């Protein structure tokens, strides 16, 4: 194994945190936002079809 310097560890932790944030937003908050703001009153099948 080789020794990692601070820059490598910093980048790795940044990447780990950014990945967790993006996953949380896309899987947790986007469906709620989509349903409340873009699909208000729409049929369930139509709102799902709009996602592609």
C-alpha positions, 0 to 999 in steps of 0.5 A: 500500500502507498501512503495517501496524502491529505489532498487524496483523503480530502477529495475522497471524503468530498466525493463520498459526501457529495454522492450521499447528498445527490442520492438523498436528493434524487431518491428522497426529495425529488419524488415529493417535489415532483408530486406536489408541484409538477403533478398536482391533480394529475393521474398517477400513470400520467405523472409516472410517464412524464418522468420518462 
